[in-house]
Amino acid sequence: MKTPRALAFALVRAALLSAALAVVVAPSVRADLPNRIPDRDYWKLVEDLSEPNGFFRSENLVSNEDTFQVVIPRVLTFVKPGGVYLGVGPDQNFTYIVALQPRIAFIVDIRRGNLQEHLMYKALLELSLDRADFLSRLFSRPRPPGIGPASTADDLFNAYATVEPSQNLFNDTRVAIGDLLMRKHGFPLSAEDIAGIDYVLGSFRSGGPYLSYAGIAVPPVGPAAYAPRGSRYPTYQDLQTATDGEGLNRAYLGTEENYRTLKRFQERNLLVPIVGNFAGPKALRAVGDYVRSRGATVTAFYLSNVEQYLFGDGIWPDFAENVARLPIDESSTFIRSCFNNCQSPFPSRAVMQIDSMPRLLQDYREGRIRSYVDVLSHVR
């Protein structure tokens, strides 16, 4: 039988052991990420974290990665909800955000045009009750009858296939976008930003479902023109009606639930577009400082094939040093694309890969990452 003193010691020891185990199964620091960012704070993040506008070789209004969904099932085995998502480029990020469920997302792109496109999307998502309304505004086409929340993505795009664009609807939409961003949210958009948003909206008016990375995939002349034509680049419709390789359409327009998830995310100002070079002196580091100050972790970073250009310009090591300043853990995952040079079971020139962020940094520090080929062979 234990003495009172021995019993007390045993109880203290048990409490300490329990506390130690709790540290193993729970985060040591509770992430202090916002559930909603006030408008003024949102725009301050956009301005304070951004670098000057830069140059890229193409506009990238629509992704050229027709297989970008196929890595999602594997990414979900590593990345848990509630972290911080980083990305680049236009709206393929929306599909990753819906699937990975981060608390906040930062989209870092060297072109201010990408920021302007994201502001357009933000406004359209906030203005549109459902997917059919969203596509009506995006394409500047009257909503066809017979489609609604229960419609599949194929149903939606088939319904819009022969609807011609409306100049009046385009004009109404651009005014509504400006009112929402500048009057409701109070964002001080420049004349350049307004013109950039108009340009992106006008591109979707001209191309409709068939806008692609390379432009319009069909000649926009009369209703008969809106029929698919062969192209090496997927159209907006192709991307929204694709699947994850296991038969599930995870696109943000794949289901009404996906759309509503993204709409709520945008309404709370949780997707922050930033102008910045991945290898630049400010943007990624500033994002890292913000995330670290709130005890949070970057759980996923979608790179597309930006590293190819960073190696071409001789600045990939600067990017690696920027990544080293991000708060990450063993689960933190890169999502990248490889074009034409990688093997895949899917018939596409775009092969999606995932990689361990900390392991890539370790191998870089130890001298094993010296070329883009080394990066492409460094997969999780």
MOUR-V789826 format. One record per pair of residues at least 12 apart in sequence whose C-alpha atoms are under 6 Angstrom apart, sorted by the first residue. I is the first residue (numbers start at 0). GAP is how many residues later the second one is. D is the distance in whole Angstrom. If there is no record, write none. Layout:
I&GAP&D ; I&GAP&D
//
This chain:
28&266&6 ; 30&263&6 ; 30&264&5 ; 30&265&5 ; 31&262&5 ; 35&232&5 ; 36&232&5 ; 38&146&6 ; 45&228&6 ; 48&234&5 ; 48&237&6 ; 49&224&5 ; 49&225&5 ; 49&226&6 ; 49&233&5 ; 50&224&5 ; 50&225&5 ; 52&58&6 ; 52&59&5 ; 53&56&5 ; 53&57&5 ; 59&153&6 ; 61&150&5 ; 61&151&5 ; 62&150&6 ; 63&149&6 ; 63&169&6 ; 63&170&6 ; 64&285&5 ; 65&168&6 ; 65&173&6 ; 68&175&5 ; 69&174&4 ; 69&175&5 ; 77&253&5 ; 80&19&6 ; 80&20&5 ; 80&21&5 ; 81&20&5 ; 81&21&5 ; 82&19&5 ; 82&20&6 ; 82&214&6 ; 82&216&5 ; 83&18&5 ; 83&20&5 ; 83&21&6 ; 83&213&6 ; 83&214&5 ; 83&215&6 ; 84&17&6 ; 84&20&5 ; 84&215&5 ; 84&216&6 ; 85&19&6 ; 85&20&5 ; 85&21&6 ; 85&215&5 ; 86&20&5 ; 86&214&6 ; 86&215&5 ; 87&19&5 ; 87&20&5 ; 87&21&5 ; 94&156&5 ; 94&157&5 ; 103&166&5 ; 104&166&5 ; 105&165&6 ; 105&166&5 ; 105&167&6 ; 106&166&5 ; 106&167&6 ; 107&166&5 ; 107&167&6 ; 107&168&6 ; 108&166&5 ; 108&167&5 ; 109&165&5 ; 109&166&5 ; 109&167&5 ; 111&163&6 ; 114&158&5 ; 115&80&6 ; 115&81&5 ; 119&77&6 ; 121&144&6 ; 122&54&6 ; 124&138&5 ; 138&65&5 ; 138&66&5 ; 138&69&5 ; 139&25&5 ; 139&26&6 ; 139&29&5 ; 139&30&5 ; 139&65&5 ; 140&24&5 ; 140&25&6 ; 148&107&6 ; 152&88&6 ; 152&101&5 ; 160&65&6 ; 161&61&5 ; 161&64&6 ; 208&27&6 ; 208&28&5 ; 209&25&5 ; 209&26&6 ; 210&24&5 ; 210&25&6 ; 211&22&6 ; 211&23&4 ; 211&24&6 ; 277&41&6 ; 278&39&5 ; 278&40&4 ; 284&37&6 ; 287&38&5 ; 291&35&6 ; 296&30&5 ; 296&31&5 ; 297&30&5 ; 298&33&4 ; 299&32&6 ; 299&33&5 ; 299&34&6 ; 300&33&5 ; 301&32&6 ; 301&33&4 ; 302&32&6 ; 302&33&5 ; 303&32&5 ; 303&33&5 ; 304&31&6 ; 304&32&5 ; 331&25&6 ; 332&22&6 ; 332&23&5 ; 332&24&5 ; 333&20&5 ; 333&21&5 ; 333&23&6 ; 334&18&6 ; 334&19&5 ; 335&16&6 ; 335&17&5 ; 336&14&6 ; 336&15&4 ; 336&16&6 ; 337&12&6 ; 337&13&5 ; 353&25&6 ; 353&26&6 ; 354&24&5 ; 354&25&4 ; 355&24&6
//
